[in-house]
């Protein structure tokens, strides 16, 4: 917050010729706005870099993984088995089937490049080693 003393100091101080001008103080609102603009610009650059590399948006990858898990669970009749047994014991889903279904969703359903979709899935699931 700019105080009266800060304003008085800015008004009464005269820089000597050739010296840099003092940086004006930002009010909190302007500082927050600058921070938001900087963050938005950083995200724009990140998204452009991902597009150039042929990688899908992380939200799209997350959505494809969730949709793949739901599809596999329904195809395997796992929800019905859970309702019957009232337990999650013995329930297993293959990571290979999740990857395959998510790849199909990204490549066929969302028109992503296969290599980029595969790399994004590997990165998102933490399978890179």
C-alpha positions in Angstrom: 0.0 0.0 0.0 1.3 3.4 -0.9 1.5 5.7 2.1 1.5 9.5 2.2 5.2 9.4 3.1 5.9 7.4 -0.1 4.0 9.9 -2.2 5.8 12.8 -0.6 9.2 11.1 -1.1 8.4 10.5 -4.8 7.2 14.1 -5.3 10.2 15.7 -3.6 13.0 13.5 -4.8 14.6 14.6 -8.1 17.0 12.2 -9.7 20.3 13.6 -10.8 20.8 13.8 -14.6 21.8 10.4 -16.1 20.6 8.4 -13.1 17.7 5.9 -13.6 14.3 7.1 -12.7 12.8 5.5 -9.6 10.4 2.6 -10.2 6.8 3.8 -9.5 5.1 1.9 -6.7 2.2 -0.4 -7.7 -1.0 -0.5 -5.8 -2.1 -4.0 -4.7 -4.8 -4.2 -7.4 -2.3 -3.4 -10.2 0.2 -5.8 -8.7 -2.4 -8.6 -8.7 -3.4 -7.8 -12.3 0.2 -7.9 -13.4 0.7 -11.2 -11.7 -2.4 -12.6 -13.5 -1.2 -11.3 -16.8 2.3 -12.9 -16.3 0.7 -16.2 -15.3 -1.6 -16.1 -18.4 1.3 -15.4 -20.7 3.3 -18.2 -19.2 0.4 -20.7 -19.7 0.0 -19.5 -23.3 3.6 -20.2 -24.0 3.3 -23.7 -22.3 0.2 -24.5 -24.4 1.9 -23.4 -27.6 5.0 -25.5 -26.8 2.8 -28.6 -26.1 0.9 -28.0 -29.4 4.2 -27.7 -31.4 5.4 -31.0 -29.8 2.1 -32.7 -30.8 1.0 -33.3 -27.2 -2.6 -33.0 -26.1 -3.8 -30.8 -23.4 -3.4 -32.3 -19.9 -7.1 -31.9 -19.1 -7.9 -33.9 -22.3 -5.5 -36.6 -21.2 -7.1 -36.8 -17.7 -10.5 -37.0 -19.3 -9.5 -39.8 -21.6 -8.0 -41.8 -18.7 -11.2 -41.4 -16.6 -13.4 -42.3 -19.6 -11.2 -45.3 -20.3 -11.4 -46.6 -16.7 -15.2 -46.1 -16.7 -15.6 -48.0 -20.0 -13.4 -50.9 -18.8 -15.3 -51.1 -15.5 -18.6 -51.2 -17.3 -17.4 -53.8 -19.9 -16.1 -56.0 -17.1 -19.4 -55.8 -15.1 -17.3 -54.8 -12.1 -19.9 -52.4 -10.7 -22.5 -55.2 -10.5 -19.9 -57.5 -8.8 -19.1 -54.8 -6.2 -22.9 -54.4 -5.5 -23.2 -58.2 -5.0 -20.2 -58.7 -2.9 -20.2 -55.4 -1.1 -16.4 -55.3 -1.3 -13.6 -54.1 -3.5 -11.4 -57.1 -2.7 -10.2 -59.0 -5.8 -11.0 -56.2 -8.2 -8.2 -55.6 -10.7 -8.1 -53.7 -13.9 -5.2 -54.0 -16.4 -3.1 -50.9 -17.0 -2.6 -52.2 -20.5 -6.3 -52.1 -21.2 -6.6 -48.6 -19.7 -3.7 -47.4 -21.9 -5.3 -49.0 -25.0 -8.7 -47.5 -24.3 -7.3 -44.1 -23.5 -5.2 -44.2 -26.7 -8.3 -45.0 -28.8 -10.2 -42.1 -27.1 -7.4 -39.6 -27.8 -6.5 -40.8 -31.3 -9.8 -41.8 -32.8 -12.2 -39.7 -30.8 -10.2 -36.5 -30.3 -7.9 -36.6 -33.4 -4.6 -36.5 -31.6 -1.4 -37.7 -33.1 -0.7 -41.2 -31.8 2.9 -40.5 -30.8 1.9 -37.4 -28.9 -1.0 -39.2 -27.2 1.1 -42.1 -26.1 3.8 -39.8 -24.7 1.2 -37.7 -22.9 -0.4 -40.8 -21.3 3.0 -42.1 -20.2 3.8 -38.8 -18.7 0.5 -38.3 -17.0 0.4 -41.8 -15.5 4.0 -41.5 -14.3 5.2 -44.5 -16.4 8.3 -42.8 -17.8 11.4 -44.2 -16.3 
